[in-house]
Amino acid sequence: MVDATQEMITLGFCNIAGSFLLSMPINGSFTRSAINNASGVRTPFGGLYTGTVSQVRVALLPVLIRSGTIILSLIPVIAKD
């Protein structure tokens, strides 16, 4: 299990080092760590699961964007019957 203090120090160091290389600030793992802690995740498998779910969502994004239009177009068809 990763110590929260160790993680914050590491993220702070990454932000400081990244500022010299013109990189974007690192802040996404603050929320992810808080959610994993609240959910009771104790192993690194939680990160693997989160990454897999994120990749599936990105792959399905074109379908999900059109789903609202598809559902709205089905309302008159269903109402007609």
C-alpha positions as CSV (number, residue, x, y, z in Angstrom):
1,M,0.0,0.0,0.0
2,V,1.3,3.5,-0.9
3,D,1.6,6.0,1.9
4,A,-0.4,9.1,1.1
5,T,2.4,11.4,2.3
6,Q,4.9,9.7,0.0
7,E,2.5,10.0,-2.9
8,M,2.0,13.8,-2.3
9,I,5.8,14.4,-2.0
10,T,6.3,12.5,-5.3
11,L,3.6,14.4,-7.1
12,G,5.0,17.7,-5.8
13,F,8.5,16.7,-7.0
14,C,7.1,15.7,-10.4
15,N,5.3,19.1,-10.7
16,I,8.5,21.0,-9.8
17,A,10.7,19.0,-12.1
18,G,8.1,19.3,-14.9
19,S,8.0,23.1,-14.6
20,F,11.5,23.2,-15.9
21,L,10.6,21.0,-18.9
22,L,7.4,22.9,-19.8
23,S,5.1,20.0,-19.0
24,M,1.5,20.1,-17.8
25,P,0.9,19.9,-14.1
26,I,0.2,16.5,-12.6
27,N,-3.0,16.5,-10.5
28,G,-5.2,13.7,-11.7
29,S,-4.0,11.1,-9.2
30,F,-5.2,13.2,-6.2
31,T,-8.8,12.4,-7.0
32,R,-8.0,8.8,-8.1
33,S,-6.2,8.1,-4.9
34,A,-9.0,9.6,-2.8
35,I,-11.6,7.4,-4.6
36,N,-9.4,4.3,-4.3
37,N,-9.0,4.9,-0.6
38,A,-12.7,5.5,0.0
39,S,-13.5,2.4,-2.0
40,G,-11.2,0.3,0.0
41,V,-8.7,-0.6,-2.8
42,R,-5.6,-2.1,-1.3
43,T,-3.7,-3.4,-4.3
44,P,-2.2,-2.0,-7.5
45,F,-4.9,-3.9,-9.4
46,G,-7.2,-1.0,-8.8
47,G,-5.1,1.2,-11.0
48,L,-5.1,-1.5,-13.7
49,Y,-8.9,-1.8,-13.5
50,T,-9.3,2.0,-13.6
51,G,-7.1,2.3,-16.7
52,T,-8.9,-0.5,-18.5
53,V,-12.3,1.1,-17.8
54,S,-11.0,4.4,-19.1
55,Q,-9.7,2.8,-22.3
56,V,-13.0,1.1,-22.9
57,R,-14.8,4.4,-22.4
58,V,-12.5,6.2,-24.9
59,A,-13.1,3.4,-27.4
60,L,-16.9,3.6,-27.1
61,L,-16.9,7.4,-27.2
62,P,-18.2,7.7,-30.8
63,V,-21.1,5.4,-30.0
64,L,-21.9,7.2,-26.7
65,I,-22.0,10.6,-28.4
66,R,-24.6,9.5,-30.9
67,S,-26.7,7.5,-28.3
68,G,-28.7,10.7,-27.3
69,T,-29.7,11.3,-30.8
70,I,-30.6,7.6,-31.3
71,I,-32.8,7.5,-28.2
72,L,-34.6,10.8,-29.1
73,S,-35.3,9.5,-32.6
74,L,-36.8,6.3,-31.1
75,I,-39.4,8.1,-29.0
76,P,-41.8,8.9,-31.9
77,V,-41.4,5.3,-33.2
78,I,-42.3,3.8,-29.8
79,A,-45.1,6.4,-29.2
80,K,-46.7,5.5,-32.6
81,D,-47.2,1.8,-31.6
